Amino acid sequence: MPLIAEHAPQAEADRKPVDTVIEALERSGVCKSLVPRPFGGYVIDNGSFIDIGIAVGEACTSTGWV
């Protein structure tokens, strides 16, 4: 989460997540967490998805909200 924390001040100032951070989250697969497997997703459980959101939110509240 260092990348997210590093860009947190910019995200707060811009009032939106930094594109670099969103791209990194996409590459990590987090955006496919709840997508059905037939469509290329991972279908993780809700608890794990919430844990990811909490971890992101601890690094940057704005990005975690999105």
GROMACS elastic network, one bead per residue, 0.5 to 0.9 nm:
[ bonds ]
;  ai    aj funct       b0    kb
    1     4     6  0.52833   500
    1     5     6  0.62942   500
    1     6     6  0.85939   500
    1    55     6  0.76793   500
    1    56     6  0.68140   500
    1    58     6  0.87674   500
    1    59     6  0.61909   500
    2     5     6  0.50795   500
    2     6     6  0.59196   500
    2     7     6  0.86294   500
    2    59     6  0.73921   500
    3     6     6  0.50920   500
    3     7     6  0.63964   500
    3     8     6  0.86637   500
    3    20     6  0.87152   500
    3    21     6  0.68707   500
    3    24     6  0.86153   500
    3    59     6  0.86191   500
    4     7     6  0.53655   500
    4     8     6  0.61072   500
    4    18     6  0.86044   500
    4    21     6  0.60273   500
    4    56     6  0.72539   500
    4    59     6  0.57931   500
    4    60     6  0.62388   500
    4    63     6  0.77936   500
    5     8     6  0.50167   500
    5     9     6  0.80371   500
    5    56     6  0.86109   500
    5    58     6  0.82674   500
    5    60     6  0.56816   500
    6     9     6  0.74146   500
    6    10     6  0.85378   500
    6    59     6  0.83282   500
    6    60     6  0.87773   500
    7    10     6  0.53916   500
    7    11     6  0.62440   500
    7    12     6  0.87606   500
    7    17     6  0.83140   500
    7    18     6  0.67761   500
    7    20     6  0.87060   500
    7    21     6  0.75883   500
    7    60     6  0.79846   500
    8    12     6  0.61444   500
    8    13     6  0.85919   500
    8    17     6  0.79537   500
    8    18     6  0.81720   500
    8    59     6  0.72063   500
    8    60     6  0.50798   500
    8    61     6  0.78691   500
    8    62     6  0.76388   500
    8    63     6  0.78111   500
    9    12     6  0.51212   500
    9    13     6  0.61714   500
    9    14     6  0.85751   500
    9    60     6  0.83168   500
   10    13     6  0.50107   500
   10    14     6  0.59302   500
   10    15     6  0.81491   500
   10    16     6  0.84621   500
   10    17     6  0.80340   500
   10    18     6  0.70642   500
   11    14     6  0.51558   500
   11    15     6  0.56310   500
   11    16     6  0.51934   500
   11    18     6  0.55895   500
   11    60     6  0.79873   500
   11    62     6  0.67037   500
   11    63     6  0.73593   500
   12    15     6  0.50042   500
   12    16     6  0.68500   500
   12    17     6  0.78748   500
   12    60     6  0.84391   500
   12    61     6  0.85430   500
   12    62     6  0.65861   500
   12    63     6  0.89598   500
   13    16     6  0.80197   500
   14    17     6  0.76709   500
   14    18     6  0.81358   500
   15    62     6  0.75120   500
   16    19     6  0.87940   500
   16    62     6  0.68669   500
   16    63     6  0.73569   500
   16    66     6  0.84116   500
   17    20     6  0.84927   500
   17    21     6  0.69115   500
   17    22     6  0.68326   500
   17    60     6  0.88440   500
   17    62     6  0.65856   500
   17    63     6  0.51970   500
   17    64     6  0.89383   500
   17    66     6  0.76762   500
   18    21     6  0.53730   500
   18    22     6  0.64868   500
   18    23     6  0.87862   500
   18    63     6  0.81907   500
   19    22     6  0.50684   500
   19    23     6  0.60865   500
   19    24     6  0.85550   500
   20    23     6  0.51668   500
   20    24     6  0.62290   500
   20    25     6  0.87230   500
   21    24     6  0.50294   500
   21    25     6  0.61977   500
   21    26     6  0.86080   500
   21    63     6  0.83430   500
   22    25     6  0.50655   500
   22    26     6  0.61841   500
   22    27     6  0.86601   500
   22    63     6  0.83411   500
   23    26     6  0.50470   500
   23    27     6  0.62096   500
   23    28     6  0.86209   500
   24    27     6  0.50573   500
   24    28     6  0.61474   500
   24    29     6  0.88395   500
   25    28     6  0.50459   500
   25    29     6  0.65995   500
   25    30     6  0.58807   500
   25    31     6  0.68240   500
   26    29     6  0.53807   500
   26    30     6  0.61567   500
   26    31     6  0.54785   500
   26    32     6  0.78924   500
   27    30     6  0.77804   500
   27    31     6  0.84118   500
   28    31     6  0.79167   500
   29    32     6  0.53838   500
   29    33     6  0.67548   500
   29    41     6  0.83265   500
   29    42     6  0.82865   500
   30    33     6  0.51654   500
   30    34     6  0.85537   500
   30    42     6  0.88506   500
   30    49     6  0.83666   500
   30    52     6  0.80469   500
   31    34     6  0.76100   500
   31    35     6  0.80816   500
   31    41     6  0.85254   500
   32    35     6  0.51033   500
   32    36     6  0.83008   500
   32    40     6  0.73577   500
   32    42     6  0.60594   500
   32    43     6  0.76654   500
   33    36     6  0.85066   500
   33    41     6  0.60952   500
   33    42     6  0.50921   500
   33    43     6  0.54294   500
   33    44     6  0.55914   500
   33    45     6  0.84852   500
   33    49     6  0.69821   500
   34    37     6  0.88426   500
   34    41     6  0.65147   500
   34    42     6  0.63713   500
   34    44     6  0.61057   500
   34    45     6  0.79862   500
   34    46     6  0.83228   500
   34    49     6  0.79822   500
   35    38     6  0.84732   500
   35    39     6  0.66673   500
   35    40     6  0.69568   500
   35    42     6  0.62505   500
   35    43     6  0.57443   500
   35    44     6  0.87291   500
   36    39     6  0.55554   500
   36    40     6  0.67580   500
   36    41     6  0.50214   500
   36    42     6  0.66117   500
   36    43     6  0.56487   500
   37    40     6  0.50468   500
   37    42     6  0.57087   500
   37    43     6  0.64981   500
   38    41     6  0.71457   500
   41    44     6  0.87947   500
   43    46     6  0.88953   500
   44    47     6  0.83312   500
   44    48     6  0.65395   500
   44    49     6  0.67249   500
   45    48     6  0.54999   500
   45    49     6  0.64265   500
   45    50     6  0.88453   500
   46    50     6  0.61521   500
   46    51     6  0.85725   500
   47    50     6  0.51307   500
   47    51     6  0.61838   500
   47    52     6  0.87392   500
   48    52     6  0.62950   500
   48    53     6  0.87015   500
   49    52     6  0.51660   500
   49    53     6  0.63920   500
   49    54     6  0.87520   500
   50    54     6  0.61477   500
   50    55     6  0.86209   500
   51    54     6  0.50662   500
   51    55     6  0.62031   500
   51    56     6  0.86447   500
   52    55     6  0.51361   500
   52    56     6  0.61922   500
   52    57     6  0.84504   500
   52    64     6  0.87010   500
   53    56     6  0.51476   500
   53    57     6  0.59290   500
   53    58     6  0.85410   500
   53    63     6  0.89265   500
   53    64     6  0.55187   500
   53    65     6  0.76976   500
   53    66     6  0.89767   500
   54    58     6  0.61020   500
   54    59     6  0.87685   500
   54    61     6  0.89132   500
   54    64     6  0.68456   500
   55    58     6  0.51860   500
   55    59     6  0.66734   500
   55    60     6  0.88423   500
   55    64     6  0.77956   500
   56    59     6  0.52703   500
   56    60     6  0.62007   500
   56    61     6  0.74089   500
   56    63     6  0.68076   500
   56    65     6  0.86504   500
   57    62     6  0.70880   500
   57    63     6  0.64365   500
   57    65     6  0.67888   500
   58    61     6  0.62792   500
   58    64     6  0.75713   500
   59    63     6  0.82868   500
   59    64     6  0.79220   500
   60    63     6  0.54358   500
   60    64     6  0.61028   500
   60    65     6  0.86474   500
   61    64     6  0.50368   500
   61    65     6  0.61412   500
   61    66     6  0.88044   500
   62    65     6  0.52357   500
   62    66     6  0.65894   500
   63    66     6  0.52039   500
